[in-house]
Amino acid sequence: MSATNGSIDNRYLWLGLYFLFNLGLTLYNKAILLDFRYPWSLTAIHTLCGSIGCYILYALGYFTPIKLGEHENMVMLMFSVLYTINIAISNVSLNLVSVAFHQVVRAMTPVFAVLISIVFLQKSYSRMTYWSLLPVVVGVGFATFGEYGYTAVGFLLTVLGTVLAAVKTVVTNRILVGRLKLDPLDLLLRMSPLAFVQCVFYAYVTGELGRVQEFSASNMTVGLASGLIVNGIMAFGLNIVSFTANKKAGALTMTVAGNVKQVLSIILAVIIFKLDINITNAFGIILTLLGGAWYGKVEMAERAKRSVLPTVSTSPSNDQHTLLQDVSIHEKKNAENN
């Protein structure tokens, strides 16, 4: 996983893999949850596959974990809680709403990402950025008007999941490119076992684990078991490409890629799951996605503008330094002559 100039290190390759894995897993999760309605247990399978996969790659020498101090380990523990809740809430809400509704509300991730950055990171944004977020908010209002595959609880959990996704994206980027600079696989190795224990514990406390045992005794088939294993492997793959793409491309680009994925998710969900949406909902979906695209365009333009702004150096350049030396020598000679 070391940086190279080859194609494997190309950020667009990782973004493409993230796009494909994210889209595939969203639709696959919904299909699995139609037969296996146990979101916390499904999340436990995801994190178990992540743990096994990371240990295998570690044993094969693909990466070397760095040694962390007590404070850093506490940060990892807190992040694992966020990591677990984010995945689980997404699966819980996906079990209660349609894929189309889930993805429309998820399109509000940029809104929450901006709010989080303003409140906690003291960042400021241009007026055009705020204007670009307006159609996203209005579009979600139209898209969620009326009944087309969601409940009140499902709506609240989907919004909560969207907030958590925004927080996770921002925090992940700071962990991977900040002071710690963890390898994506190193981060996943630390997160997955903790998340697995947390998921199993919560499934036990809520009684879901007992229901899974009853379900498995009479309804588990080879096909469903194989489907769950493949689902877990896909989740492991998504985590690898998600962390790697986040590190290479940044949180903003990840958000834009996520919005593109949402367009295809909604279209495919309507076709695959035969969803009925009215004109108002369709208008809201289009408005939300256009707003997300506009936001991404504005942010990328401003990012490009910031990258070409001249920087003010606190120390003279080589030419300036030479000129200053010449002036100093000339003045010194004049003083000696006088």
N, C-alpha and C positions, 0 to 999 in steps of 0.2 A: 504493500500500500504506500510505498515511498513515492515522492514526487518524481516524475520523469517527463520527458518531452514527447513520449509516445502517445498513441491514440488512446491508450487506456486511461491516461491522465487528463484527457480532454473534458472540460466541464460540460460541453454540449452532449457528449456521449453519456455522461452521468445524468444529465437532465432528461435525456431521452429514456434512459432506463427507469428513472424515477417516475416519469410520466406513464410508461407502460405498466410498471408494477402497481402503481397507485390506482390506475384505472381498473386493471384486472382484479386487484384485491377488493376494491369497493364492490364491484358486481358479484364477485365470488362470495364475499362475506354475506351479502344479502341472500344469495341462493342457499348458502349453508344454513343461515338462520331460519329459513323457511322450514327446515327439517330438524335442526338442532337449535332450539330456542333457549340457549343458555349462554348469554353474552360474556359473563365473567369467566366461565369455563373455557369458552372459545379464546378469550384473551390469555388465559393461562396456557393454552396449547401454543399460542403465538410466542409467548415469552419462553416457554420450555424449548421450543425449536430454536429460538434465538440463543438460548444458553448453550445447548448442545452444539449448534453450528459454530459459535464463537470458540468454544473449547477445542473443537476439532481443528479450526484454522490456527488457533494458538499453538496446538501440539505440532502442527505441520510447519510452524515457523513463519506464518504469513505476517505476524506482527508481534511486537514485544510490549507488554503493558509497562507503563512508567510507574514509579513509586510515588504515592501521594501521602501527604501529611494528614494529621487528624482533621484539620479544618477542611481540606479538600475532600476527604472521605465523607464528611458531614454534608458537604455540598452535593456529592454524588448520591447520598441517601435521600436528600430532599428532592433532587431531580428525578430519582427513581419513582418517588410517589407521584410527581407530576406526570411522568412517562406512563405509569400504570393507569392513572385516572383518565388521562387523555385517550388512551386506546380503548379502555373499558367503556367510558361514556359514549365514545363514537359507536361501539358495537351495540350498547344498550339502546341508544337512540335509533340506530339503523334497524333495530328489531321492532321499533314502534312507529316508524314513519316510512314513506316510500323513498326509493333512491333519489328520485327527482327532487322531492322536498328537501331531503338531507343535503344534496349538493347545492341547492339554491341558497339555503341558509349558510352553508359553508363558504359561499362566495363573499360573505361579510367578513371573512378573516382579515382583509386589509384594513377595514374600519377599526377592528379591535387592536390590530398590530400598531396602527397609528396612535390610538388612545393610550396603549401601554407605553409606547415610546415617549409620548408627551409627559405622562404622569410620572413614570419611574426613571426614564433616561434623560429627561429634560430636553428632548429634541424638539425642534420647531420645523414646520412645513409651510410651503407656499400656499397662497390662496387658491391656486389652480388645483393643488392636491385635494383640498377640502371640497372644492366644487366637483371633482371627479368622483368623490365618495358619495355624493348626494344621490345619483341614480341607483347606486348599489342599495342604499337604505330604502328608497322609495320602491325599487324593484322587488325587494324582498317582501315589502308590504303587500304589493299586488299579487306576487307569486304565492303567498301563504293565505290569500283571501279565499274563504270557503273550504270545503272538505275535498281533499284529493289525496288521501293516504297518510293522515297524521292525527295524533291525539294531542290534547293540551300538555300532558306530561312529556310526550315525544317532542313537542315543539320546544319546551323549556330545556330539556336535556340536549337537544340539537344545538340550541343557542349556547348552552354551557360548554358543550364540546367544541364549538367554534372559538369561544374565548380561550379555552385551554389549548387549542391548536395554535392560536396566535402567540400565546405565552411560550409554549414549547418551542416554536420556531425561533423566537427571539433568544430564548435562553440557550438553546442548542448551538446557535451560531456563536454566542459569546463564549461558550465552553470550548468549542472546537477551534476558534481562531483567537480567543483571548489569551490570558496569561497561561492557562493550562495547556492549550494546544494539543488536546488529546487526539490520537488516531481514532477515526470513526469506529473501527472494530474494538478498540480498547474501551471506548465509551459504551458500546453495545454489550461487551463482556461484563462490564460493571453493572449495567442497568438490568439486563435480562433476568439473572437469578433473583435479584431483589424483587423485581416486578412479578415474577412467577410466584414467589412466596406470598406476596401481598394479594394477588388474585385468588389463590387457593384459600387463603384465610378469609377473604371477604365472601367467597362462594360458600364456604362452610358456615359462616355467621348468618348469612341470609337464607340458608337452607337449600341453596341451589345445588350444592354438591350432592345432597341426598336425592334430589330429583334427578340429577344426572345418572346416579347409580340405578335408580328405578327404570329410567328410560333405557339405559344401556342393557339392562337385563332382558328386556323384551323387544326393543326396537332397533338396537344397533346392528347394522349389517356391514359386510365387508366393504361394500361400495361407500357407505357413509364414513366408515373409519378411514378408508383410503382418502376420501375427500377432505377429512379433517387434517390428516397428515400433510397432504399437498397444500392445503390452506395455510398450515403453520410454516411450511417451507417458503411459500410465497411471502408471508409476513416477514420472515427472516431476511429474505432477499430485499424486500421493500425497505427495511430498516437500514441495511447496508448502503443501498443506493441513496436513501433519503439523507442520512448523515453525511455521506461523501459529497453528494450534490450540494448540500447546505454549506459545507466547508469550502467548496470550490467556487460556487456561484453566488452565495449570500442569501440572506433571508428574503430580500425583495424579489429576486429572480425566482425563488422557490414559490412565492405567492403567485406570481404571474403564471408559472407552469401549472400550478394547482388550478387556476381559473380556466385554463385551456382544457385541463382534464375534466373539469366540471361540465363543460359544454358537451363533451362526448358521453360522459356518464349519464346525463339527463336524456340525451337522444337515445342512447342504447337502452336505458332503463324503461323508457316509454314503449320501445319496441319489444324488448325481451319480456318484461313483466306486464305488458298490455295495460298500461295505466291510462286513465281518462283524465284529461286536464281541459279546463274551459279556456275561453279567449282571454279572460282577465289573468288567469294563471300564466298562460303562454306569454302575454305581454310583460308580466312581471319577470319571468325567467329571462327573456331577451334583454329587458332593461337592466337587470342585475348583471348579466354577463357582459353587456356593453360597458357598463360602469366599471366593472373590474378590469376590462381591457384598457379603458381610458386611464384609469388609475395607474396601471402598469406602464403605459406609454409616458405619462407625465413624470412618474418617478424615475424611469430610465433616462429620460431627457435631462432631468435635473441632476441626476447622478453623473451623466456625461459632461454636463456643464461644470460641475464641481471639479471633475478630474482634470480639466484643462485650465482652471484658474491659476494664475501665477502665484507661487508661494513666496512669502517674504522671508528671506534667510536672515538669521541672527548673526551669521558670520560672513565675512566678505568672501566672494568667489576667488578663484586662483588669479584671474586677471586683476580684480580689484586689489587683492593682497599684494600682487607685484607692483601695481601702481602706487599703493600706499608706501611700500618699501622704498621705491624710487624717490618719492617726495621726501620721505624721512631722511634718506641718504643725502639728497640735494640740500636740504635745510641744514643738516649737520655740517656739510662742507662749507656752506656759507658762514655758519657760526664760527668755524675754525679760522676761516680767512679773515673774519672781522676781528 
